[in-house]
Amino acid sequence: MSMPKIECTNIDKCCAASSLVQSIALEETAISHILNAEGEKIQKVLSLHTCDPD
């Protein structure tokens, strides 16, 4: 997957605000992917270390 590009041909207040919102949304998406991967790692470790009471 390539890096997304935020492009404005004309930089004005509207374009700057739109670019800022897009940038924040992309950053939040990246953080959510990292958190999801870390959660999956934790689940994997916990599933390997479960105790069976016998």
PDB file as gemmi writes it, atoms N, CA and C in Angstrom:
CRYST1    1.000    1.000    1.000  90.00  90.00  90.00 P 1                      
ATOM      1  N   MET A   1       0.847  -1.173   0.000  1.00  0.00           N  
ATOM      2  CA  MET A   1       0.000   0.000   0.000  1.00  0.00           C  
ATOM      3  C   MET A   1       0.893   1.238   0.000  1.00  0.00           C  
ATOM      4  N   SER A   2       0.602   2.170  -0.882  1.00  0.00           N  
ATOM      5  CA  SER A   2       1.416   3.372  -0.963  1.00  0.00           C  
ATOM      6  C   SER A   2       0.933   4.421   0.038  1.00  0.00           C  
ATOM      7  N   MET A   3       1.783   5.391   0.257  1.00  0.00           N  
ATOM      8  CA  MET A   3       1.435   6.478   1.165  1.00  0.00           C  
ATOM      9  C   MET A   3       0.373   7.364   0.505  1.00  0.00           C  
ATOM     10  N   PRO A   4      -0.659   7.718   1.257  1.00  0.00           N  
ATOM     11  CA  PRO A   4      -1.688   8.596   0.685  1.00  0.00           C  
ATOM     12  C   PRO A   4      -1.141  10.005   0.497  1.00  0.00           C  
ATOM     13  N   LYS A   5      -1.646  10.675  -0.509  1.00  0.00           N  
ATOM     14  CA  LYS A   5      -1.232  12.048  -0.775  1.00  0.00           C  
ATOM     15  C   LYS A   5      -2.423  12.975  -0.586  1.00  0.00           C  
ATOM     16  N   ILE A   6      -2.172  14.069   0.065  1.00  0.00           N  
ATOM     17  CA  ILE A   6      -3.184  15.110   0.214  1.00  0.00           C  
ATOM     18  C   ILE A   6      -2.731  16.250  -0.680  1.00  0.00           C  
ATOM     19  N   GLU A   7      -3.512  16.503  -1.717  1.00  0.00           N  
ATOM     20  CA  GLU A   7      -3.095  17.496  -2.703  1.00  0.00           C  
ATOM     21  C   GLU A   7      -4.083  18.651  -2.786  1.00  0.00           C  
ATOM     22  N   CYS A   8      -3.537  19.820  -2.904  1.00  0.00           N  
ATOM     23  CA  CYS A   8      -4.324  21.033  -3.162  1.00  0.00           C  
ATOM     24  C   CYS A   8      -3.639  21.789  -4.289  1.00  0.00           C  
ATOM     25  N   THR A   9      -4.395  22.119  -5.292  1.00  0.00           N  
ATOM     26  CA  THR A   9      -3.815  22.913  -6.373  1.00  0.00           C  
ATOM     27  C   THR A   9      -3.700  24.381  -5.948  1.00  0.00           C  
ATOM     28  N   ASN A  10      -4.667  24.846  -5.226  1.00  0.00           N  
ATOM     29  CA  ASN A  10      -4.726  26.212  -4.710  1.00  0.00           C  
ATOM     30  C   ASN A  10      -4.721  26.159  -3.205  1.00  0.00           C  
ATOM     31  N   ILE A  11      -3.779  26.748  -2.565  1.00  0.00           N  
ATOM     32  CA  ILE A  11      -3.804  26.713  -1.105  1.00  0.00           C  
ATOM     33  C   ILE A  11      -4.532  27.951  -0.595  1.00  0.00           C  
ATOM     34  N   ASP A  12      -5.713  27.713  -0.060  1.00  0.00           N  
ATOM     35  CA  ASP A  12      -6.490  28.772   0.569  1.00  0.00           C  
ATOM     36  C   ASP A  12      -6.964  28.236   1.925  1.00  0.00           C  
ATOM     37  N   LYS A  13      -7.758  29.018   2.637  1.00  0.00           N  
ATOM     38  CA  LYS A  13      -8.210  28.594   3.970  1.00  0.00           C  
ATOM     39  C   LYS A  13      -8.986  27.292   3.920  1.00  0.00           C  
ATOM     40  N   CYS A  14      -9.849  27.149   2.954  1.00  0.00           N  
ATOM     41  CA  CYS A  14     -10.685  25.954   2.841  1.00  0.00           C  
ATOM     42  C   CYS A  14      -9.830  24.720   2.566  1.00  0.00           C  
ATOM     43  N   CYS A  15      -8.897  24.834   1.650  1.00  0.00           N  
ATOM     44  CA  CYS A  15      -8.026  23.714   1.299  1.00  0.00           C  
ATOM     45  C   CYS A  15      -7.128  23.351   2.477  1.00  0.00           C  
ATOM     46  N   ALA A  16      -6.613  24.347   3.170  1.00  0.00           N  
ATOM     47  CA  ALA A  16      -5.755  24.095   4.326  1.00  0.00           C  
ATOM     48  C   ALA A  16      -6.536  23.374   5.422  1.00  0.00           C  
ATOM     49  N   ALA A  17      -7.758  23.819   5.676  1.00  0.00           N  
ATOM     50  CA  ALA A  17      -8.585  23.184   6.707  1.00  0.00           C  
ATOM     51  C   ALA A  17      -8.927  21.747   6.307  1.00  0.00           C  
ATOM     52  N   SER A  18      -9.253  21.545   5.050  1.00  0.00           N  
ATOM     53  CA  SER A  18      -9.574  20.214   4.554  1.00  0.00           C  
ATOM     54  C   SER A  18      -8.361  19.286   4.655  1.00  0.00           C  
ATOM     55  N   SER A  19      -7.200  19.785   4.302  1.00  0.00           N  
ATOM     56  CA  SER A  19      -5.973  18.997   4.384  1.00  0.00           C  
ATOM     57  C   SER A  19      -5.652  18.628   5.827  1.00  0.00           C  
ATOM     58  N   LEU A  20      -5.883  19.552   6.733  1.00  0.00           N  
ATOM     59  CA  LEU A  20      -5.642  19.293   8.151  1.00  0.00           C  
ATOM     60  C   LEU A  20      -6.559  18.194   8.672  1.00  0.00           C  
ATOM     61  N   VAL A  21      -7.831  18.268   8.321  1.00  0.00           N  
ATOM     62  CA  VAL A  21      -8.788  17.238   8.752  1.00  0.00           C  
ATOM     63  C   VAL A  21      -8.428  15.883   8.143  1.00  0.00           C  
ATOM     64  N   GLN A  22      -8.056  15.857   6.880  1.00  0.00           N  
ATOM     65  CA  GLN A  22      -7.655  14.602   6.230  1.00  0.00           C  
ATOM     66  C   GLN A  22      -6.415  14.021   6.906  1.00  0.00           C  
ATOM     67  N   SER A  23      -5.474  14.860   7.229  1.00  0.00           N  
ATOM     68  CA  SER A  23      -4.253  14.422   7.881  1.00  0.00           C  
ATOM     69  C   SER A  23      -4.545  13.802   9.245  1.00  0.00           C  
ATOM     70  N   ILE A  24      -5.409  14.437  10.007  1.00  0.00           N  
ATOM     71  CA  ILE A  24      -5.788  13.918  11.326  1.00  0.00           C  
ATOM     72  C   ILE A  24      -6.493  12.576  11.177  1.00  0.00           C  
ATOM     73  N   ALA A  25      -7.376  12.464  10.201  1.00  0.00           N  
ATOM     74  CA  ALA A  25      -8.090  11.203   9.979  1.00  0.00           C  
ATOM     75  C   ALA A  25      -7.124  10.084   9.601  1.00  0.00           C  
ATOM     76  N   LEU A  26      -6.153  10.373   8.750  1.00  0.00           N  
ATOM     77  CA  LEU A  26      -5.163   9.365   8.369  1.00  0.00           C  
ATOM     78  C   LEU A  26      -4.304   8.953   9.556  1.00  0.00           C  
ATOM     79  N   GLU A  27      -3.957   9.909  10.402  1.00  0.00           N  
ATOM     80  CA  GLU A  27      -3.165   9.611  11.591  1.00  0.00           C  
ATOM     81  C   GLU A  27      -3.953   8.725  12.551  1.00  0.00           C  
ATOM     82  N   GLU A  28      -5.234   9.036  12.738  1.00  0.00           N  
ATOM     83  CA  GLU A  28      -6.077   8.215  13.611  1.00  0.00           C  
ATOM     84  C   GLU A  28      -6.219   6.797  13.065  1.00  0.00           C  
ATOM     85  N   THR A  29      -6.323   6.664  11.756  1.00  0.00           N  
ATOM     86  CA  THR A  29      -6.408   5.338  11.140  1.00  0.00           C  
ATOM     87  C   THR A  29      -5.125   4.550  11.393  1.00  0.00           C  
ATOM     88  N   ALA A  30      -3.984   5.202  11.244  1.00  0.00           N  
ATOM     89  CA  ALA A  30      -2.708   4.532  11.482  1.00  0.00           C  
ATOM     90  C   ALA A  30      -2.588   4.082  12.934  1.00  0.00           C  
ATOM     91  N   ILE A  31      -2.991   4.939  13.856  1.00  0.00           N  
ATOM     92  CA  ILE A  31      -2.942   4.585  15.279  1.00  0.00           C  
ATOM     93  C   ILE A  31      -3.867   3.417  15.573  1.00  0.00           C  
ATOM     94  N   SER A  32      -5.040   3.399  14.959  1.00  0.00           N  
ATOM     95  CA  SER A  32      -5.976   2.297  15.205  1.00  0.00           C  
ATOM     96  C   SER A  32      -5.415   0.977  14.688  1.00  0.00           C  
ATOM     97  N   HIS A  33      -4.685   1.009  13.574  1.00  0.00           N  
ATOM     98  CA  HIS A  33      -4.060  -0.211  13.051  1.00  0.00           C  
ATOM     99  C   HIS A  33      -2.980  -0.719  14.011  1.00  0.00           C  
ATOM    100  N   ILE A  34      -2.200   0.196  14.556  1.00  0.00           N  
ATOM    101  CA  ILE A  34      -1.160  -0.186  15.517  1.00  0.00           C  
ATOM    102  C   ILE A  34      -1.790  -0.786  16.767  1.00  0.00           C  
ATOM    103  N   LEU A  35      -2.820  -0.137  17.298  1.00  0.00           N  
ATOM    104  CA  LEU A  35      -3.486  -0.647  18.493  1.00  0.00           C  
ATOM    105  C   LEU A  35      -4.120  -2.006  18.247  1.00  0.00           C  
ATOM    106  N   ASN A  36      -4.697  -2.198  17.085  1.00  0.00           N  
ATOM    107  CA  ASN A  36      -5.296  -3.477  16.747  1.00  0.00           C  
ATOM    108  C   ASN A  36      -4.237  -4.578  16.693  1.00  0.00           C  
ATOM    109  N   ALA A  37      -3.100  -4.291  16.083  1.00  0.00           N  
ATOM    110  CA  ALA A  37      -2.017  -5.277  15.995  1.00  0.00           C  
ATOM    111  C   ALA A  37      -1.492  -5.626  17.387  1.00  0.00           C  
ATOM    112  N   GLU A  38      -1.352  -4.639  18.241  1.00  0.00           N  
ATOM    113  CA  GLU A  38      -0.884  -4.899  19.605  1.00  0.00           C  
ATOM    114  C   GLU A  38      -1.912  -5.722  20.378  1.00  0.00           C  
ATOM    115  N   GLY A  39      -3.182  -5.432  20.182  1.00  0.00           N  
ATOM    116  CA  GLY A  39      -4.237  -6.215  20.836  1.00  0.00           C  
ATOM    117  C   GLY A  39      -4.227  -7.664  20.380  1.00  0.00           C  
ATOM    118  N   GLU A  40      -3.994  -7.883  19.093  1.00  0.00           N  
ATOM    119  CA  GLU A  40      -3.921  -9.249  18.577  1.00  0.00           C  
ATOM    120  C   GLU A  40      -2.732  -9.993  19.172  1.00  0.00           C  
ATOM    121  N   LYS A  41      -1.603  -9.290  19.357  1.00  0.00           N  
ATOM    122  CA  LYS A  41      -0.436  -9.924  19.974  1.00  0.00           C  
ATOM    123  C   LYS A  41      -0.741 -10.327  21.411  1.00  0.00           C  
ATOM    124  N   ILE A  42      -1.420  -9.450  22.144  1.00  0.00           N  
ATOM    125  CA  ILE A  42      -1.776  -9.751  23.538  1.00  0.00           C  
ATOM    126  C   ILE A  42      -2.712 -10.960  23.590  1.00  0.00           C  
ATOM    127  N   GLN A  43      -3.704 -11.000  22.702  1.00  0.00           N  
ATOM    128  CA  GLN A  43      -4.626 -12.140  22.669  1.00  0.00           C  
ATOM    129  C   GLN A  43      -3.890 -13.436  22.361  1.00  0.00           C  
ATOM    130  N   LYS A  44      -2.934 -13.390  21.466  1.00  0.00           N  
ATOM    131  CA  LYS A  44      -2.156 -14.577  21.111  1.00  0.00           C  
ATOM    132  C   LYS A  44      -1.372 -15.087  22.327  1.00  0.00           C  
ATOM    133  N   VAL A  45      -0.711 -14.179  23.037  1.00  0.00           N  
ATOM    134  CA  VAL A  45       0.067 -14.571  24.220  1.00  0.00           C  
ATOM    135  C   VAL A  45      -0.850 -15.140  25.293  1.00  0.00           C  
ATOM    136  N   LEU A  46      -1.992 -14.503  25.512  1.00  0.00           N  
ATOM    137  CA  LEU A  46      -2.911 -14.987  26.538  1.00  0.00           C  
ATOM    138  C   LEU A  46      -3.485 -16.353  26.181  1.00  0.00           C  
ATOM    139  N   SER A  47      -3.724 -16.595  24.904  1.00  0.00           N  
ATOM    140  CA  SER A  47      -4.281 -17.892  24.509  1.00  0.00           C  
ATOM    141  C   SER A  47      -3.240 -19.002  24.655  1.00  0.00           C  
ATOM    142  N   LEU A  48      -1.958 -18.671  24.540  1.00  0.00           N  
ATOM    143  CA  LEU A  48      -0.893 -19.664  24.690  1.00  0.00           C  
ATOM    144  C   LEU A  48      -0.615 -19.990  26.153  1.00  0.00           C  
ATOM    145  N   HIS A  49      -0.976 -19.086  27.041  1.00  0.00           N  
ATOM    146  CA  HIS A  49      -0.667 -19.259  28.460  1.00  0.00           C  
ATOM    147  C   HIS A  49      -1.907 -19.504  29.309  1.00  0.00           C  
ATOM    148  N   THR A  50      -2.906 -20.121  28.766  1.00  0.00           N  
ATOM    149  CA  THR A  50      -4.091 -20.421  29.564  1.00  0.00           C  
ATOM    150  C   THR A  50      -3.823 -21.678  30.384  1.00  0.00           C  
ATOM    151  N   CYS A  51      -4.382 -21.699  31.554  1.00  0.00           N  
ATOM    152  CA  CYS A  51      -4.189 -22.850  32.452  1.00  0.00           C  
ATOM    153  C   CYS A  51      -5.423 -23.727  32.400  1.00  0.00           C  
ATOM    154  N   ASP A  52      -5.214 -25.014  32.239  1.00  0.00           N  
ATOM    155  CA  ASP A  52      -6.316 -25.971  32.273  1.00  0.00           C  
ATOM    156  C   ASP A  52      -6.340 -26.623  33.652  1.00  0.00           C  
ATOM    157  N   PRO A  53      -7.381 -26.354  34.447  1.00  0.00           N  
ATOM    158  CA  PRO A  53      -7.443 -26.960  35.790  1.00  0.00           C  
ATOM    159  C   PRO A  53      -7.783 -28.438  35.687  1.00  0.00           C  
ATOM    160  N   ASP A  54      -6.831 -29.278  35.950  1.00  0.00           N  
ATOM    161  CA  ASP A  54      -7.034 -30.742  35.918  1.00  0.00           C  
ATOM    162  C   ASP A  54      -6.799 -31.341  37.262  1.00  0.00           C  
TER     163      ASP A  54                                                      
END                                                                             
